[in-house]
Amino acid sequence: MSTATREETLGFQTEVKQLLHLMIHSLYSNREIFLRELISNGADACDKLRYAALDNDALYEGDSELRIEIEHDSEAGTVTVRDNGIGMNRDEVIENLGTIARSGTAEFLKQLTGEQQKDARLIGQFGVGFYSSFIVADEVTVRTRKAGTPVEEGVEWHSRGEGEFTVADAELARHGTEIVLHLKEDAQEFADDFRLKSLVRKYSDHIEVPVRMPKVESDRDDEGKPIEGTERTVWETVNEATALWVRPKSEISDDEYKAFYKHVAHDFSDPLTWSHNKVEGKLEYTSLLYVPGRAPFDLYERDGARGVKLYVQRVFIMDDAEQFLPLYLRFIKGVLDTRELSLNVSRELLQQDPKVEKIKSALTKRALDMLKKLAKDKEAYQTFWNTFGSVLKEGPAEDFANREKIAELLRFSTTHTDSATQDQSLADYIERMKEGQQKIYYIVADGFNAVKNSPHLEIFRKKGIEVLLLSDRIDEWLMSHLTEFDGKSFVDVAKGELDLGEIEGEEEKKAQEETAKAKEELVKRVKEALGDEVQDVKVTHRLTDSPACVVLPEHEMGFQMRRIMEAAGQKLPEVKPILELNPEHGLVARLEAAEGEGFGDLARVLLDQAIIAEGGQLDDPAAYVKRLNALLSA
């Protein structure tokens, strides 16, 4: 029994009000998820106390047998879930139960559509932790005391989920957290022993912390019948309560692996795949890595929480041990349990321990091998790529040692399909290379339509040479670090001289040289007319339908990367493009015949059009329009 001494009423954060309203008023078909949420929170609290007690075992307060207990009262219509974990102080209660804190609920709410049925299904996938209590309860009371604090510093939190909650001081003899759910009229089914036990076994059998429920036992006579008057209540462990990752793989079902993923990743959809390995020898550790089926809301926050759960000899150390996987694999979830590190390990020690680097290297290869195996299932891998492909593209720049392995896993759009779907591998590309082709050709632009319709592709389409079509913001940065694959170098078709190698015959090359010589006077005139607006002017054989295109020097930063960096406030040195003219085009023939001011205007129109075709911006759009109108009306 708690004694309240100081009480205040506070309002929920706006996002929490919105969420609670949705949970309370939605017709919800999968209510049972509330129990898995509360058990997972309790297990995390026990893990945190176990870690904190490594330095100060007085935090156990004489009760080191960590556990979660579930009781129900059918007459009162209540379910109670308690743990003897780390507990919370008053400030933590207000932060964790009254605001979004780090629960991700704010991002979750952005996904809501306003359509009750769809939103209810989304809650079932996401779970949203403690707040799921209000799916089944119209009133919730939380009593908690942080381990190691005086008994009078307990806290009692209470709410009906209607916009406000009360927080009061309470004298609590035991540390940890107790949550009492006052069930709604239509949720009384959960105040049932069999129903609760079945939910524990369904969702939380893999939790290492024992989940206990009371049961009545009696002494028995010689015939095995209960002896009246000997009844007593004992606590029965309902779940397996064995760390799943230490069990032999042959004894673990797929459903158990999936259930454990949902616990460890705080996700509520199934993983795409997993890899469970025990390593013995110079390094001894067990790892269980998962590839999620969907992206977390903070995937592109490079400073966000990431990494595996770290255990040392089955003792929990930290939730997000980011030191064991590179940043480009930040979507990987799972558990690492090792004997190689000391129990008093800290983040600083992790950063300095050479064993960490060895384990990181091994886990990285394991994760990449897991993805390679997943790639054999094209449909499943496409789901992975659509979700995490942009993150994996960070790999070649960050992990030189595994660059070739990462390259095997990359997927691209190409002119082979002309589809925006990135589903072609580099191995696919090489298999389709034309006879005599020695290079892998690619082009980068902002947006798929821009890259698919680039003038630079005209000669490649004519000759049936496949080109990778890159339109993600990260693509140019990726290609600056991915210089070759399977012995074949990459070539940006929008930079430098175009060399198709053996694909072009000697007669074709000779004809190009003769054309260039014949147009020397035209090139000279265009150079003089454009002055310092261009670096150079040339005739080209890379165009078949367009009159002109702009090209950058081979080692210059591309147009896409320049725009991204300039948008980020970076000042870059000016780079003048090379204008290439198609000598077979009617507009170029008209340019050659023009004289005086008309020649200069037409030359500038061709340059401006070429810049626009590359997705560039004109310094003086109005002047371009004026020149174009004058030419059209001539």
N, C-alpha and C positions, 0 to 999 in steps of 0.2 A: 504493500500500500504506500503510495507516494503522498507527500505533504507539500502542496504548492505554497510558496512563500513570496514569489514575485511573478506577476503575470502581465503580459502585454499582448495586444491584438495588432497584427500586422497584415498588410495586403500582399497577395501573391504578385509576382512580376507579371506584366501583361501577357507574355507568351504562355506562362503557366495557366493563367485564367482561361485562355483560349483552348489550351490542351485539355484542361479539366472539364470544361463545358462540353467539348467534343466527346470525351470518354463517358461522361455521365449521361448524356442525352442521345448517344448513338445506339442503334440496335447492333449489338456486338455478338458475333457468332463464335468467337474463340476466346471466351473469357478466361479459360484456365491458365493462360500465360502469366497471370498475376503471380502465381506461386513460384514459377521458375525464376521470375524477376527478383522476388524477395529472397529466395534461397541463394541466387547468384550474388546478390548484394551482401548477404550474410557471410558467404564463403570468402568474398573479398575482404571483409572486415576481419575475419579470423586470420587470413593470410597476412594482413598488415600488422596485426598484433604479434604474430609469430616473428615477423621480421624485426619489429621494434624491440621485442624482448630479447633479441640476441645481445644487445648492449645493456639491457636492464630487465632481468627476469622478474623483478619485483612488480612489473606491470601486470603479470598474471594474477597478482593478488591471491596467491594460493590456489588458483583454479586454472591449471595449465592444460586441462583436457578440453581442447577447443571443439565446439559443437554448435549445431543449429537444432532448435527444438520447435516442434509444431504441436499446438493443442487446439481443440475446438470445443465449443459449448453449443450443443444443438438447441437447447431451450433458449439461451440468450441470443443465438444466431451470430456467434462470433468465431473468428479464426485468429489465433495468435502465433506469430512467427518471431522467435527470439534467437539471438546469438550471443556468445560471450567473447566477441571480437573487440576491436579497438575502441568502438563507441565514438560519440561526438560530444563536443562542448556546445555551449549556447550559440556562439557565433557560427560554428559549423552547421548546426541544425538550421539556423536561419538561411545560411548560404545554400545548403544542399537540398532543403525541403521547401524553400520559399522562392528560390530563383532558379534560373536555368542552370547556373554554375557551368560545369563541364559536361553536362549530360548530352549535349548535341540537340536538345529539343528545339531550339530556335531554328536550326537548319532544317530539322524534321518538319516543322510547321510550314516552311516554304513549299514543301511538296504537297500540302493539302489542297484539294480541289474545291472544297465546299460541298461536294456531293457526299452525303452521309455514308452511303454503303461503301463507296470506294475508299473514303478516308478511314473507315473502321477497319478495312482489310489492311491498310497501310500501318495502322497501329499494331495489328497483330504481327506484322513483319518486324517492325522496329522495336516494339516493346516498351521503350521509354521508361525503364527502371521503376523506381518507387511510385511514380504517378499512376502506374497501371493498377495500383490498389483500388483506385476509384472506379475501375470497371465493374467490380463486384461489391464495393462497399459504399454506403452513403455517409459513413462517418469513420474516420481513422484517427487513432491515438498512437503516438510514438513516445516511448520512454527510453532514455539513453543516458549513459554516463561514460565519459572518456576514461580509459584505463589509466590508473595512476593518479587520478584526481580524487579529492575528498568526496565522501558519500553525499554531502549536502550540495555538491555542484552538479547533481543530475539535472536533466531537463525533461519537461513534458511538453510535447507538441500535439496540437489537436486541430482538426479541421473537418468540415463537412463538404469541402471542395467547392465552396460557393463564393470564392473571391477573397476570403480572409482565413487566417489561421491564428491560433493563440500559442504563445510560448511562455512557460512558467518554470520557475525553479522547482526542483523536486529532490527529495532525499531518497537515493537509490542505493541499496546495499551492494548490488552486483553491477559490474561494468558490462559494457556491450549495449545492444539495442533490442528493444521489444516493440513489435508493431501489432496493434490490436485492430482488426478489421471488423466493423459492425456491418454485417452483410445486408444487402438490399433484399427486399421481399422475394424477388425473382432469382436470387442467387443463394438461397438457403441450401441448395444441393451440396455446397462446399463445406458445410458444417457436418461432414460425414467422414467417419474414420476410413472406410474403404476408398472413398473418392479421393481423399487427400493422399493416402498411401500410393494409389495408382498414379497420381500426378507426379509424386516424388520419383517413383521408379521410371516414369516415362521421360521426364525432363532432367532429372538431377542425379541419376544413378552414378554418373561419372565423377561427381563432386568428391574431392578427397576428404573434405570435412564431413564427419558423420551427421546425417540428418535423422533425428530421433523423434519418435512419437510415443505417447504413453499407451500401455496396454495393461489389462487386469490379469493377474496370475493367481492361482490357488494351489494349495497343497493337494495331493491326490491320495486316495486310498489304494488298497491292494488291487482293486479292480480298475484303477485308473480314473475313477470318478472324482470330481472336485469336492473337497471337504468344506462344508459350509462354515463361514466365519473366518476362513484363512485367506480371504481375498486381499490382495495388495496391488498397488500400481507400480509398475516398473517401466523403465524407458527402453524402447526397442529401436535399434538402428535399422532404418528402412532402406537406405541406399547401399550400394556396393562399398562406398567409402574407401576406395583404393585408387591411387593416382593412375589414371588410364594409361598414361604414357609408359609406365613401368611394366605393364602387363604385356605378355607375348602377343605379337600381331595376330597370330592364328586364333587367339581367344577373343578378339575384339570384332564385333560386327560393324558393318557400314553405318547402321543407325546409331551405334554408340559413338563412332568417330564424328558423325554429323552433329550429334547432341553436344559432344564436348567442344566442337568448334563454336557452336552458338554461345556456349558459356564463356570460352576464352576470348572470343572476338567481340562479345556483346553485339552479335548480329543474329538475325532471326530468319535468315534464308540459308539454304544449304550451301556448302562450299562447292567449288567446281572440282577440286581434287585435293589430295593430301599425300604426304610422304612421312612415314614413321620409321626412324632408324636408330639403332643402338650401335655406338662405335666403341670399340675396345682397342687397347694397345697403348701407343705413346700418349694419345689423348683419349679420355674416357668421358663420353657424354651420350645423352639420349635426346633426340630432337623429334618433334612432331610439328610439321609445317603444313599450313593450309593456304590454298589460293581461294579467296572469297569469290562469291558469285556476283557481287555487286560492290560498287565503290563506296567507301565511307564518305561522309560529307566534307571531311577536311583533307581529302586526298591531295589536293594541290597546294595545301599549306605546308611548305617544306619544313617549317619549324614546329608543326603539330606533333601530337603524341603518336609514336609509332614504335615498332619493334616487337620482340617476343616476350612472353612472360619468362622470367629467369628464376630458376630454382637451383640451389646448390645442395646436392644430396637430399632432395625432396623438401628442402626448406625454402619457402618463398622469399625471394630477394627484392624483385621489383616488377612492376607491370609492363613497362615499356622500355625494355633493354635494347636501345637503338644501336648499340655498338656491335651487334652480331650480324647485321645485314646492311648492305650499302643502301644509300638513299633511294636509288632507282627501284629497289625491291621493297619499298616501304608499305606496299599493300599486303605483303605476306604476314600472316598471323600464325600464332602457335606457341609452343613451349620448348624451352631448352633447359635440361637438367644436367648439371655437370659436377664431376668430382674435382675438376681442375682448379677451381677458385676457392678461396677461403670464405668461411661463413660471414666474416665481417667485411665482405667486399662492399665497396662504395663506387659511385660513378667515377670518382677520380682514379681509384685503383683500376677500374675497368679500362680506362683510357690508357693506362700505362702498362698493363700486363701483356707481355708478348703472347701468352696463351690465348688471349682474346682474339688477336689477329689471326692465329691459326684456326681457331674455331670459326671465325667470320669467313675465312677463305673457304673452309669446308662446307659451311652452311650455304654460302653463295652458290657454289657448284651444285649442291644438292637441290637448291631452289630452281636453278636453271635447268637441271636434268628433269625435274618435275614438270616444268613448262614444256620441255621438249617432248616428254611422254604425252602430255596433254594435247600437244599439237597433232598427234596421230588421229585424234577425234576432231575433224574439221569444224563441226558445228559447235562443240564445246569450246574449242580454241578461239573461234570467231567471237563467241560471247566474251571470253577473256580479253581478246584484243580490243573489241569495241569499248570495253570498260577501262582497261589499264594500259592500252598500247602507247598512249602519249607519255606515260610515266616510264615505261620500259625504254622508250627512245632516249631517255637521259643516260642510259647505260654506257654506250660506247665512249662518251666523254669522261665518265666517272670511273670506269673499270677497264683499263687497258688490257689487263691479263685475260679477261673473258670477252674481249671485243668480238671475236669470231663466233663464240657461242651465242652471244646476244644477237648478232647479225642474223644467225639462222632463225631466230625467233621473230624477227621483224616482219611485218606485213605491209604491203603497199597497194595503192591503186596504180594501174598502168594503162597504156594505150591498147593493151591486149584485150581488155574488157571495156575500157572507157566508162567504168562504173566508179562512183564515189566510194563504194565499199572497199576498204583496205583488206584484201584477202589473198594477195599474191606474195609468195615468199621469194627471196633472192634465188633459191634453188630452182623454183619454177621458172624464173626469168632466164637463168643460165641454160636450162634445158631447152628453151625456145630460141636461143640466140641463133642468128643467121650464120651461115658458113662464112668464115673469115672475120667474124666479129670478135674483137678482143677486149672490148670495154663495156661497162654497164652505164647506160645513159640515163640521166634523170633531169628533171626541171622542177623549179620551185616557184610558187606564186601564192598570192593571197586568195584563197578560195578555190574550190574544185573547178568551177566553170572557167575561171581565169586561166588556170593551168592547163585544162583540157583543150582550150581554144587558142593557146599561145601560137603566134606565128612561127616560133622556133621549132615547132613539131612538124611543119609542113614537109620538109625533105624526108623526115623519118617515116611519116605516114606513107609517102610516095614509095619509099623503098621497103616498107614493111618491117622497119626496125622498131622493136619495142622500147618504150621509154617509161621510166618510173615517174608518176605524177604526184608531186609532193605539195600539199597545201596546208598542213598543220603549222602552227606558229613555231614549233620547235624544230621543224624539218631542216632548215638551212644550218642550224647549229649542229644537228645530228650529223649531217653530211660533211661538215667541216672536220669531224673526228672519225668518220667512217670512210677511210681512203681506199680500201680494197676488200674484196671478198672472193675467196676461192681462187686467189691469184689474179683476179681481174680488177683493174682500177675503175673508180667511178669518175664520170665526166659530166659536168653541168653543161647542157647544150646551149645555155644562154650566156656562157662565158668563153672568152678566148677564141682561137681559131677552131673552125669545125674540121675535124679529121675523122673520116669514116674508115680509114685504114684500107684493108684489102677489099672491103665491100665495094669501093669505087674502083673501076677499071682504069687502066692507063690512058685510054682514049678519052674517057670522061674528064680525068684530071687535066689532060692537055687542052681540051676544049674550054675548061674553066680558066686556065691561064691565058688563052687567046682572048677570051671575053674580057678579062680583067685588063689586058693590054689595050683592047679596043676602047675601053671606057675610061682610060686614064684622064682624058681632057675633062669629061663630065665630073669625075671625082674631084679634080683640081678646082673646078668652078664651085662645086657644092661646099668644099672646104673653105674657100674664100668667102662664100655667102654666109656661112654659119659661124665663122670665126671661132672664138673660144667657147662656143656653146657645146662643141663636141671635141673629143680627144683625137678622133680620126674619122675618115669616111672611106668605105670600101664597097666594092661590088661583092655580092654573095651568091652562093649556090644553095643556101639553106632554106630559101623561100620559094614557094611555087605559086601561091595565091595572093600573098600580101606584097605591097610595093616596097616596104622597108621594115627594119627592126633595129632595136638598139641592143648592143652587146657590151658587157663589162669585161675588163681585163681578167685573165684567168684566176689570179689570186686575190682579186678584190672581194670585199664583202658584198653580198647580193642585195638586190632591191628590197626583198622582204625583210632581211635582218636589219638593214639600214632604217627602214620605217619603224620597226619594233624598238630599236635603240633610241631613235630620235623621239619617239612617243614617250620613252622612259626618261627623257631629259638629257640624253647623252649628246655631246657635241662631236660631230664626226667631220673629218676633212672632206672637202668637196671632191667628188669623183665625176669626171665628165665621161659620158658614154661614147661608144663607137657606133656611128650610124652605118648600117649596111643596106645597100640598095639592091633590089631585084632587077637585073637588067632586062628581064623578059616581060616586065609588067608595063601596061599601057601608061600609067601615071609617070613612070620613070622615063618612058619615051617622050611623053609630053614635057617633062622637066627638061630633057635634053634639048628640045626644040624651043624652049622659052628663052626670052631675052629680058634684060633690064630688071626692073623692079618685080615683074611677074615671076622671074626665075627665083629670086630670093624668097618671095612669099610662098611659092610652091615647095621649095626646099624646107622651109620652116614648118609648113603644114605636114609634110612627110615625117619630119623629126617629131613633131608634137603627137601625131597619130601613133607613132611607134612607142613613145613614152607612155601614152594612155593605154595602149595594148598590153604593156607590162604592169599595169596597175599603178603607174606613177601619177604624180600631180604636176600640173603645169604651173610655172611661176606667174604666167599672165594668161589665164584662160580667155579673157575678153579679146586679147589680140589674136588668139588662135581662131576664135569664132569669126572675127572680122575678116581675117585673111581667107578663111574657108568660104564665107559668104561671097566675098569678092570673086573667088575662083568659080563658084557655082553659078554666079550671075554673068560671068564673062561670055 
